[in-house]
Amino acid sequence: MGSKTTSDSDGTTRHPFDRGRGVTRRRLLKGAGTLLAAASVRSGLARADAAETLKVGFVSPRSGALAGFGECDPYVLDLARKKLAGGFSVGGKSYAVELLDRDTQSDPSRASSLAKNLINEEHVDLMLTTSTPEVVNPVSDACEAAGVPCLSTVVPWESWYFGRGAKPGQPSPFRWTYHFCFGGADFFRAYNSQWNGPVKTNKKVGILYPNDADGNAVREHLAPALAKAGFTIVDPGAYEDGTTDFSAQIAKFKAERCEIFNTFPIPPDFATFWRQAAQQGYTRMVKIAQIAKTGLFPSQVEALGSLGYNLATACYWHPTWPYRSPLTGLSSRALGDGYEKATGRQWTQQIGASMALLDAGFDTLTKSGAPKDKAAVAKALGTLKVVTPVGPIDFTKGPVPNVSSTPIIGCQWVKAKAGSKFQLDLPITEHADDPKVPIGAALRPYNA
């Protein structure tokens, strides 16, 4: 049986099967046009919405060997997100904010890959990154190559600046990347103060510096300054990260009777070394065991048991510091207490540094006047002056371009007093790098 066609009053030819459905070819085309127009409008609105949203990347190590640094980041990011939930105003204009945090898993290659994804796929307006050269340097390099403003912290500034190719006395090769942190001069002031304090030694220092960005920087800049100040430096040479046998280094420190010990290792390496040092009798000789990069956080020291008591260290933030967060309005004490209440864990010094990174980042976006303009944001970074939980950040002072130096303060892990809910306490023992920070206790000998 053949099919017949009919015509509507508008001249549109219609198949019998279309009768009663109200759909004609012309109407279908008209409807498609309407849908396309609506989709175009929605797409335009989406682009407009995107233009009103600030995207800020936050890259740190939340797992892996460096996980101690990222332990507090969820807490700090939550504080910032709550503060920014109602929008962020710049020059009378309000922006929505997306904080895109990423975990490097303590892998430099992953850090670089995450940064590139945030740059190329998420189109971040500003990158923030923290905690060790293994994280910060590859993220900074990716931003420098892509022309994305980046602010970083918690890497000795020499490891960041010279470790990425800058040369002493030459103009900075960096346009987009900026860094605030302590450096060799800050460590020197803290160590010189701490080691000339109440604990008397023969001033012979056994140094255990790895063959990495941190170790090479402190060997070049810190060790000579300590030697010039009257300390005898005993250096058995650089070792590779992941070394499992430190017998040769321990034997040298014992033979030279090094009563001061100083090291900048990744945490697993120090745990291996210090246990071997105890087994081979070196720890009984040590009067000041000054550690950096490792032993910054309670969990790392608790893992050493009684070997962790009286380890001297230095902090880049402490709840007793007399500064507050401009973004949240919280004092240093409130930040530390809030973390303990929220997590049930003891405060860590990274709380102040991660908060300061967010404080300085959003202050930069405000002062840029144009937070979606990457060149304006980078320019604002270069002139940034702001007081954060770690103290003043001032990129107009140096010590080199693209860098602002912040203090490092001597302190010591001691067994907590009876009744404390935590195993350890960390009193401030000197304040040469920032006299505004209150001293809480005198340094004790390691074997006290």
C-alpha positions as CSV (number, residue, x, y, z in Angstrom):
1,M,0.0,0.0,0.0
2,G,1.4,3.4,-0.9
3,S,1.6,6.3,1.4
4,K,0.0,9.7,0.6
5,T,1.2,13.1,1.6
6,T,-0.8,16.1,2.5
7,S,-0.1,19.8,2.8
8,D,-0.7,22.1,5.7
9,S,-2.1,25.6,5.2
10,D,1.4,27.0,5.3
11,G,2.4,24.8,2.3
12,T,4.6,22.4,4.4
13,T,4.4,18.9,3.0
14,R,3.6,16.3,5.7
15,H,3.8,12.5,5.8
16,P,0.7,10.7,7.0
17,F,2.6,9.4,10.0
18,D,3.1,13.1,11.2
19,R,-0.6,13.7,11.4
20,G,-1.7,14.7,14.9
21,R,1.9,15.2,16.1
22,G,2.2,18.9,15.2
23,V,5.8,18.4,14.0
24,T,6.8,19.5,10.5
25,R,10.1,19.8,8.8
26,R,9.9,23.6,8.9
27,R,8.9,23.6,12.5
28,L,11.7,21.2,13.3
29,L,14.2,23.5,11.7
30,K,12.7,26.5,13.5
31,G,12.9,24.5,16.8
32,A,16.5,23.5,16.2
33,G,17.4,27.2,15.5
34,T,15.8,28.2,18.8
35,L,17.7,25.5,20.7
36,L,21.0,26.6,19.1
37,A,20.3,30.2,20.0
38,A,19.4,29.2,23.6
39,A,22.6,27.1,23.8
40,S,24.6,30.0,22.4
41,V,23.1,32.3,25.1
42,R,23.9,29.7,27.8
43,S,27.4,29.4,26.5
44,G,27.8,33.1,26.6
45,L,26.5,33.2,30.1
46,A,28.9,30.4,31.1
47,R,31.8,32.4,29.7
48,A,30.6,35.5,31.5
49,D,30.4,33.5,34.7
50,A,33.9,32.1,34.2
51,A,35.2,35.6,33.7
52,E,33.8,36.5,37.2
53,T,35.4,33.5,38.9
54,L,39.0,33.6,40.3
55,K,40.8,30.3,40.1
56,V,43.7,29.8,42.5
57,G,45.8,26.7,42.5
58,F,47.2,25.3,45.7
59,V,49.9,22.6,45.3
60,S,51.5,20.8,48.3
61,P,52.5,17.3,49.5
62,R,49.6,15.7,51.3
63,S,51.0,12.1,51.0
64,G,54.3,10.3,50.6
65,A,57.6,11.0,52.3
66,L,56.8,14.8,52.7
67,A,53.2,14.3,54.0
68,G,53.9,16.0,57.3
69,F,54.1,19.3,55.5
70,G,50.6,18.9,54.0
71,E,48.9,17.5,57.1
72,C,47.3,20.8,58.1
73,D,46.4,22.0,54.6
74,P,42.8,20.7,54.6
75,Y,42.2,22.7,57.8
76,V,43.8,25.9,56.4
77,L,42.0,25.6,53.1
78,D,38.7,25.1,54.8
79,L,39.2,28.3,56.8
80,A,39.9,30.2,53.6
81,R,37.0,28.7,51.6
82,K,34.6,29.6,54.4
83,K,35.9,33.2,54.4
84,L,35.7,33.4,50.6
85,A,32.3,31.6,50.2
86,G,30.5,34.9,49.9
87,G,32.8,36.2,47.2
88,F,36.0,38.2,47.1
89,S,35.9,41.9,46.3
90,V,38.6,43.8,44.3
91,G,38.1,47.4,43.4
92,G,34.4,47.3,44.2
93,K,33.8,44.2,42.0
94,S,32.9,40.8,43.5
95,Y,34.3,37.6,42.3
96,A,33.5,34.0,43.1
97,V,36.6,32.0,44.1
98,E,37.7,28.4,43.4
99,L,40.6,27.1,45.5
100,L,41.9,24.1,43.5
101,D,44.2,22.1,45.8
102,R,46.3,19.3,44.6
103,D,48.5,16.6,46.3
104,T,51.9,16.0,44.7
105,Q,52.3,12.7,46.7
106,S,55.9,14.0,47.3
107,D,56.8,13.4,43.7
108,P,58.6,16.2,41.8
109,S,57.4,14.9,38.4
110,R,53.8,14.8,39.7
111,A,54.2,18.3,41.0
112,S,55.1,19.5,37.6
113,S,52.3,17.6,35.9
114,L,49.7,18.9,38.4
115,A,50.9,22.5,37.8
116,K,50.6,22.1,34.1
117,N,47.1,20.7,34.4
118,L,46.1,23.6,36.6
119,I,47.6,26.0,34.1
120,N,46.4,24.5,30.8
121,E,43.1,22.8,31.8
122,E,41.8,24.8,34.8
123,H,43.3,28.2,33.6
124,V,44.2,29.3,37.1
125,D,44.7,33.1,37.7
126,L,47.3,32.5,40.5
127,M,49.3,29.5,41.6
128,L,50.2,29.0,45.3
129,T,52.6,26.2,46.3
130,T,54.5,25.2,49.4
131,S,56.9,22.8,51.2
132,T,60.3,21.7,50.0
133,P,62.1,22.1,46.6
134,E,60.7,18.8,45.5
135,V,57.3,20.4,45.3
136,V,57.9,24.1,44.9
137,N,60.6,24.3,42.3
138,P,58.9,22.2,39.6
139,V,55.6,24.1,40.1
140,S,57.4,27.4,39.9
141,D,59.2,26.4,36.8
142,A,55.9,25.4,35.1
143,C,54.4,28.7,36.0
144,E,57.5,30.7,34.8
145,A,57.3,28.9,31.4
146,A,53.6,29.5,31.0
147,G,53.5,33.1,32.2
148,V,51.3,32.4,35.2
149,P,51.9,34.3,38.5
150,C,53.1,32.0,41.2
151,L,53.8,32.6,45.0
152,S,55.6,30.0,47.0
153,T,57.0,29.3,50.5
154,V,58.8,26.8,52.8
155,V,61.9,26.3,50.8
156,P,65.1,28.0,51.9
157,W,65.2,30.9,49.4
158,E,68.6,30.0,48.1
159,S,67.3,26.5,47.2
160,W,64.5,28.1,45.3
161,Y,66.4,31.0,43.7
162,F,69.8,29.6,42.8
163,G,68.4,26.0,42.6
164,R,66.3,27.2,39.6
165,G,69.2,28.8,37.7
166,A,69.6,32.3,39.0
167,K,73.2,33.5,39.4
168,P,74.7,35.6,42.2
169,G,75.1,39.2,41.2
170,Q,73.1,38.8,38.0
171,P,69.6,40.1,37.2
172,S,66.8,37.8,38.2
173,P,65.7,35.4,35.4
174,F,62.2,35.2,36.8
175,R,59.2,37.4,35.8
176,W,56.3,35.4,37.1
177,T,57.4,33.5,40.2
178,Y,58.0,34.9,43.7
179,H,59.0,33.3,46.9
180,F,58.9,34.2,50.6
181,C,60.9,32.1,53.1
182,F,63.9,32.0,55.4
183,G,67.4,31.5,54.0
184,G,70.9,30.8,55.1
185,A,71.4,34.1,56.9
186,D,68.3,33.4,59.0
187,F,69.5,29.9,59.9
188,F,72.9,31.4,60.7
189,R,71.4,34.0,63.1
190,A,69.3,31.3,64.8
191,Y,72.1,28.7,65.1
192,N,74.7,31.2,66.2
193,S,72.3,32.4,68.9
194,Q,71.3,28.9,69.9
195,W,74.7,27.4,69.9
196,N,76.2,30.2,72.0
197,G,73.5,29.9,74.6
198,P,73.3,28.0,77.9
199,V,74.5,24.7,76.5
200,K,78.4,24.7,76.4
201,T,80.1,22.7,73.7
202,N,83.5,22.4,72.0
203,K,82.0,24.2,69.0
204,K,82.8,21.3,66.7
205,V,79.8,20.7,64.3
206,G,79.2,17.5,62.4
207,I,77.1,18.3,59.4
208,L,75.1,15.8,57.4
209,Y,73.8,17.6,54.3
210,P,72.3,15.6,51.4
211,N,73.1,16.0,47.7
212,D,69.8,17.8,46.9
213,A,68.7,21.4,46.5
214,D,68.5,22.1,50.2
215,G,71.7,20.3,51.2
216,N,73.7,21.9,48.5
217,A,72.4,25.4,49.3
218,V,73.2,25.2,53.0
219,R,76.6,23.6,52.4
220,E,77.5,26.6,50.1
221,H,75.9,29.4,52.1
222,L,75.4,28.3,55.8
223,A,78.4,26.2,56.6
224,P,81.0,28.9,55.6
225,A,79.1,31.5,57.8
226,L,79.2,29.2,60.8
227,A,82.9,28.5,60.3
228,K,83.6,32.2,60.1
229,A,81.7,32.6,63.4
230,G,84.1,30.3,65.2
231,F,82.6,26.8,64.7
232,T,84.7,24.0,63.3
233,I,82.7,22.3,60.5
234,V,83.2,18.5,60.1
235,D,81.7,17.5,56.7
236,P,81.9,13.9,55.6
237,G,80.5,14.9,52.2
238,A,77.1,14.9,50.5
239,Y,75.1,11.7,50.7
240,E,72.2,10.6,48.4
241,D,68.6,10.7,49.6
242,G,67.5,7.2,50.6
243,T,70.9,6.2,52.0
244,T,70.4,3.3,54.4
245,D,73.9,3.0,56.0
246,F,75.5,6.0,57.7
247,S,78.3,4.1,59.5
248,A,81.1,6.1,57.8
249,Q,79.6,9.5,58.7
250,I,78.9,8.4,62.3
251,A,82.5,7.1,62.7
252,K,83.9,10.5,61.5
253,F,81.7,12.5,63.8
254,K,82.8,10.3,66.8
255,A,86.4,10.5,65.8
256,E,86.3,14.3,65.6
257,R,84.2,14.5,68.8
258,C,81.5,16.7,67.2
259,E,79.4,17.8,70.2
260,I,77.0,19.7,67.8
261,F,75.2,17.9,65.1
262,N,73.3,19.6,62.2
263,T,71.4,18.1,59.3
264,F,68.9,19.0,56.6
265,P,67.6,15.6,55.4
266,I,64.2,14.3,54.3
267,P,62.5,12.7,57.4
268,P,63.0,9.0,56.6
269,D,66.8,9.6,56.2
270,F,67.1,11.3,59.5
271,A,65.2,8.5,61.3
272,T,67.6,6.0,59.8
273,F,70.7,8.0,60.7
274,W,69.6,8.9,64.3
275,R,68.8,5.3,65.2
276,Q,72.1,4.1,63.8
277,A,73.9,7.0,65.6
278,A,72.3,5.8,68.9
279,Q,73.2,2.2,68.2
280,Q,76.9,3.2,67.5
281,G,77.2,5.5,70.5
282,Y,77.3,8.9,68.8
283,T,74.1,10.3,70.4
284,R,75.7,10.0,73.8
285,M,78.4,12.5,72.7
286,V,76.0,15.0,71.3
287,K,75.2,18.1,73.3
288,I,73.1,19.9,70.7
289,A,71.4,18.0,67.9
290,Q,70.1,20.7,65.6
291,I,67.8,19.4,62.8
292,A,66.0,21.1,59.9
293,K,63.6,19.9,57.2
294,T,63.0,16.8,59.3
295,G,61.5,16.9,62.8
296,L,59.4,19.9,62.0
297,F,56.2,18.2,63.1
298,P,55.2,16.3,66.2
299,S,54.4,13.0,64.4
300,Q,58.0,12.8,63.0
301,V,59.6,13.3,66.4
302,E,57.1,11.0,68.2
303,A,58.1,8.2,65.8
304,L,61.7,8.3,67.3
305,G,60.5,7.6,70.8
306,S,62.8,8.7,73.5
307,L,65.5,9.6,70.9
308,G,63.3,12.5,69.9
309,Y,63.4,14.3,73.3
310,N,65.6,17.4,73.3
311,L,66.2,17.6,69.6
312,A,66.8,21.2,68.8
313,T,65.1,22.6,65.7
314,A,63.9,25.9,64.3
315,C,60.4,27.0,63.5
316,Y,59.0,29.3,60.8
317,W,55.8,29.8,62.7
318,H,54.5,29.1,66.3
319,P,51.2,29.8,68.0
320,T,53.0,32.3,70.3
321,W,54.0,34.5,67.4
322,P,52.5,38.0,67.7
323,Y,50.9,38.0,64.2
324,R,47.6,37.2,62.7
325,S,46.0,36.2,59.3
326,P,44.6,39.2,57.4
327,L,42.4,37.0,55.3
328,T,40.6,35.3,58.3
329,G,41.4,37.7,61.0
330,L,42.6,34.9,63.3
331,S,45.6,35.3,65.6
332,S,48.4,32.8,65.6
333,R,47.1,31.4,68.9
334,A,43.6,31.0,67.4
335,L,45.0,29.2,64.4
336,G,46.8,26.7,66.5
337,D,44.0,26.1,68.9
338,G,41.5,25.9,66.1
339,Y,43.5,23.2,64.4
340,E,43.7,21.1,67.6
341,K,40.0,21.4,68.2
342,A,39.1,20.6,64.6
343,T,41.4,17.6,64.2
344,G,42.4,16.3,67.7
345,R,46.0,16.5,66.6
346,Q,48.8,18.8,67.9
347,W,49.4,22.0,66.0
348,T,52.2,22.1,63.4
349,Q,54.3,25.0,62.2
350,Q,53.0,24.6,58.7
351,I,49.6,25.9,59.7
352,G,51.1,29.5,59.9
353,A,53.0,29.1,56.7
354,S,50.1,27.7,54.6
355,M,47.8,30.4,56.0
356,A,50.4,33.1,55.2
357,L,50.6,31.8,51.6
358,L,46.9,32.2,51.2
359,D,47.0,35.6,53.0
360,A,49.7,36.9,50.7
361,G,48.1,35.4,47.6
362,F,44.8,37.1,48.1
363,D,46.3,40.3,49.3
364,T,48.2,40.3,45.9
365,L,45.0,39.8,44.0
366,T,43.4,42.7,45.8
367,K,46.4,45.0,45.2
368,S,46.6,44.1,41.6
369,G,43.3,45.9,40.9
370,A,42.8,43.4,38.1
371,P,42.9,39.8,39.4
372,K,42.1,38.3,36.0
373,D,45.1,40.1,34.4
374,K,48.1,37.8,35.0
375,A,50.6,40.6,34.2
376,A,48.9,42.9,36.8
377,V,49.0,40.1,39.4
378,A,52.7,39.4,38.8
379,K,53.4,43.2,39.0
380,A,51.6,43.3,42.4
381,L,53.6,40.4,43.7
382,G,56.8,42.3,42.9
383,T,55.8,45.1,45.2
384,L,53.8,43.1,47.8
385,K,54.0,44.2,51.5
386,V,51.8,42.4,54.0
387,V,52.0,41.1,57.5
388,T,51.0,37.5,57.9
389,P,51.2,34.8,60.6
390,V,54.8,34.2,59.8
391,G,55.6,38.0,60.1
392,P,56.1,40.7,57.5
393,I,56.5,39.8,53.8
394,D,58.1,42.5,51.7
395,F,59.2,41.9,48.2
396,T,60.7,45.4,47.9
397,K,63.6,44.6,50.2
398,G,65.1,41.4,48.8
399,P,67.6,39.9,49.7
400,V,67.5,39.3,46.0
401,P,64.8,40.0,43.4
402,N,61.6,37.9,43.5
403,V,62.4,36.9,47.2
404,S,61.2,38.1,50.6
405,S,63.1,36.7,53.6
406,T,61.1,35.7,56.6
407,P,62.4,34.6,60.1
408,I,63.5,31.3,61.5
409,I,63.4,31.0,65.3
410,G,65.2,28.4,67.5
411,C,63.2,26.0,69.5
412,Q,63.4,22.5,71.0
413,W,61.3,19.4,71.3
414,V,60.9,18.4,74.9
415,K,58.8,15.9,76.8
416,A,55.4,17.4,77.6
417,K,54.5,18.1,81.2
418,A,52.3,15.6,83.1
419,G,48.6,16.1,82.2
420,S,49.2,17.3,78.7
421,K,47.1,15.6,76.0
422,F,50.2,15.5,73.7
423,Q,53.5,13.7,74.1
424,L,55.7,16.7,73.2
425,D,56.0,20.4,73.6
426,L,58.0,22.9,71.4
427,P,59.1,25.9,73.4
428,I,60.9,28.8,71.7
429,T,64.5,28.9,72.9
430,E,66.0,32.0,71.1
431,H,64.7,34.8,68.9
432,A,67.7,36.5,67.2
433,D,65.9,36.6,63.8
434,D,62.7,38.3,65.2
435,P,62.9,39.7,68.8
436,K,59.1,40.2,68.8
437,V,58.7,36.5,69.2
438,P,58.6,35.6,72.9
439,I,61.2,33.1,74.3
440,G,59.5,30.3,76.2
441,A,62.4,28.3,77.7
442,A,66.2,27.9,77.8
443,L,67.8,25.3,75.6
444,R,68.6,22.0,77.2
445,P,71.5,19.6,76.4
446,Y,70.4,16.7,74.2
447,N,71.4,14.2,76.9
448,A,69.8,16.2,79.8
